[in-house]
Amino acid sequence: MSNTDGKKMSIIVTKGTLDWAYPPFILATTAASLGVGVTLFFTFYGLQLLKKDIGHLKISTLGNPAMEMPMGGMHMAMPNVVSMLPGVDGMASAMMKNLMKKKGVASLEDLREATQDLECRMIACQMTVDLFELKQDQLIDGLEFAGAATWVEVATDSDINLFI
């Protein structure tokens, strides 16, 4: 959708876990569908969201005391000490994926594709790509590769700047 009123939004995407993958794509697609010009700048672990295969993303239960999952009509909190047990992140990730599917939440792949279809500008931080020795063929097509100066230029011209 074209940016008809000149409003712009930039999002810095720094997280690469399943639970942190949804907010930037949901906010980007919502804003773009409302006519806002959106630029996403993916850096550090946020680059995980640009890999061709993102089905491997997991939730990190460690350090997430607000994490509650609906179970049996209640909400069960996950104590941090449980996070140290082997397989807990995988179990929590599977539970979250099943819950999202049950509730009709779009998949990350679909949201990412919608972000591109809505012509959101997606920038991979070149410094971080080099740091993590990622190859462009590991990442989805249609990306721009640039550094922090490019994001600063975008941010100073944006009405909304988000750090996720």
C-alpha positions as CSV (number, residue, x, y, z in Angstrom):
1,M,0.0,0.0,0.0
2,S,1.3,3.4,-0.8
3,N,2.2,6.0,1.8
4,T,-0.6,8.5,1.1
5,D,-0.2,10.9,4.1
6,G,3.5,10.9,4.4
7,K,3.6,9.2,7.8
8,K,6.7,7.1,8.4
9,M,7.7,4.5,11.0
10,S,11.0,2.8,11.6
11,I,11.5,-0.4,13.7
12,I,14.9,-1.7,14.9
13,V,14.6,-5.5,15.2
14,T,17.1,-6.9,17.6
15,K,15.6,-10.1,18.9
16,G,15.5,-13.5,17.3
17,T,13.2,-15.6,19.4
18,L,9.7,-16.8,18.5
19,D,7.9,-14.5,20.9
20,W,9.9,-11.5,19.8
21,A,9.5,-12.2,16.1
22,Y,5.8,-11.4,16.0
23,P,5.7,-7.8,17.2
24,P,7.8,-6.2,14.4
25,F,6.0,-8.0,11.6
26,I,2.5,-7.4,13.1
27,L,3.3,-3.7,13.7
28,A,4.9,-3.3,10.3
29,T,2.0,-4.9,8.4
30,T,-0.6,-3.0,10.4
31,A,1.0,0.3,9.8
32,A,1.7,-0.3,6.1
33,S,-1.9,-1.4,5.6
34,L,-2.9,2.0,7.1
35,G,-0.7,3.8,4.6
36,V,2.3,4.4,6.8
37,G,5.7,4.0,5.2
38,V,7.6,1.4,7.2
39,T,11.3,0.6,7.4
40,L,12.6,-2.4,9.5
41,F,16.3,-2.5,10.4
42,F,17.3,-6.0,11.5
43,T,20.5,-6.2,13.6
44,F,22.2,-8.7,15.8
45,Y,19.8,-11.5,16.7
46,G,17.0,-9.9,14.8
47,L,18.8,-11.2,11.6
48,Q,17.5,-14.6,12.5
49,L,14.1,-13.4,11.3
50,L,15.5,-12.9,7.8
51,K,16.8,-16.4,7.4
52,K,15.0,-18.4,4.7
53,D,14.0,-21.0,7.3
54,I,12.5,-19.5,10.4
55,G,10.7,-22.6,11.6
56,H,13.5,-23.3,14.1
57,L,12.8,-20.2,16.2
58,K,12.1,-20.9,19.9
59,I,11.0,-19.1,22.9
60,S,13.5,-18.3,25.6
61,T,11.9,-18.9,28.9
62,L,14.9,-17.8,30.9
63,G,14.5,-14.2,32.2
64,N,10.9,-14.0,31.2
65,P,8.9,-13.9,34.4
66,A,5.8,-12.5,32.7
67,M,5.5,-15.6,30.6
68,E,2.2,-17.4,31.3
69,M,0.5,-20.0,29.2
70,P,-3.2,-20.8,29.3
71,M,-3.6,-24.4,30.5
72,G,-6.8,-26.1,31.6
73,G,-8.7,-22.8,32.0
74,M,-6.0,-21.3,34.1
75,H,-2.7,-19.4,33.3
76,M,0.4,-21.2,34.4
77,A,3.5,-19.1,35.1
78,M,7.0,-20.5,34.3
79,P,9.4,-20.1,37.2
80,N,12.9,-19.1,36.0
81,V,14.5,-22.2,37.7
82,V,12.5,-24.4,35.4
83,S,14.2,-22.7,32.4
84,M,17.4,-24.4,33.2
85,L,16.0,-27.9,32.6
86,P,16.8,-29.5,29.2
87,G,14.0,-29.3,26.7
88,V,11.9,-26.7,28.4
89,D,12.5,-24.0,25.7
90,G,11.5,-26.6,23.1
91,M,8.4,-27.6,25.0
92,A,7.3,-24.0,25.6
93,S,7.9,-23.2,21.9
94,A,5.8,-26.1,20.8
95,M,3.0,-25.0,23.2
96,M,3.2,-21.4,21.9
97,K,3.1,-22.6,18.2
98,N,0.1,-24.8,18.9
99,L,-1.7,-22.1,20.8
100,M,-1.1,-19.6,17.9
101,K,-2.4,-22.1,15.4
102,K,-5.4,-22.9,17.5
103,K,-6.2,-19.2,17.9
104,G,-5.7,-18.5,14.1
105,V,-2.6,-16.3,14.5
106,A,-0.8,-16.0,11.2
107,S,2.5,-17.8,10.8
108,L,5.8,-15.9,10.9
109,E,6.4,-16.9,7.3
110,D,3.0,-15.4,6.3
111,L,3.6,-12.3,8.3
112,R,7.1,-11.8,6.8
113,E,5.7,-12.3,3.3
114,A,2.9,-9.8,4.0
115,T,5.6,-7.3,5.2
116,Q,7.3,-7.6,1.8
117,D,4.0,-7.6,-0.1
118,L,3.1,-4.3,1.6
119,E,6.4,-2.9,0.4
120,C,7.9,-2.4,3.8
121,R,11.6,-1.6,3.5
122,M,13.7,-4.3,5.1
123,I,17.3,-3.6,5.9
124,A,19.8,-6.1,7.2
125,C,22.6,-4.5,9.2
126,Q,25.7,-5.1,7.0
127,M,28.1,-4.9,10.0
128,T,26.1,-7.6,11.9
129,V,25.8,-9.8,8.8
130,D,29.6,-9.6,8.5
131,L,30.1,-10.2,12.2
132,F,28.0,-13.3,12.3
133,E,29.5,-14.4,8.9
134,L,26.1,-14.8,7.3
135,K,25.9,-15.3,3.6
136,Q,23.3,-13.4,1.5
137,D,22.0,-16.7,0.1
138,Q,21.0,-17.8,3.7
139,L,18.6,-14.8,3.8
140,I,15.4,-14.1,2.1
141,D,15.3,-12.2,-1.2
142,G,14.4,-8.5,-1.4
143,L,16.6,-7.2,1.4
144,E,18.7,-4.1,1.5
145,F,22.1,-4.3,3.2
146,A,23.2,-1.1,5.0
147,G,24.7,0.2,8.2
148,A,23.6,2.2,11.2
149,A,24.0,5.5,9.3
150,T,21.2,4.4,7.0
151,W,18.9,3.7,9.9
152,V,19.8,7.0,11.5
153,E,18.8,8.8,8.3
154,V,15.5,6.9,8.2
155,A,14.8,7.4,11.9
156,T,15.4,11.2,11.8
157,D,12.8,11.3,9.0
158,S,10.2,9.1,10.8
159,D,7.2,10.0,12.9
160,I,7.4,6.8,14.9
161,N,10.6,4.9,16.0
162,L,10.4,1.6,17.7
163,F,13.1,-0.6,19.3
164,I,12.1,-4.3,19.5
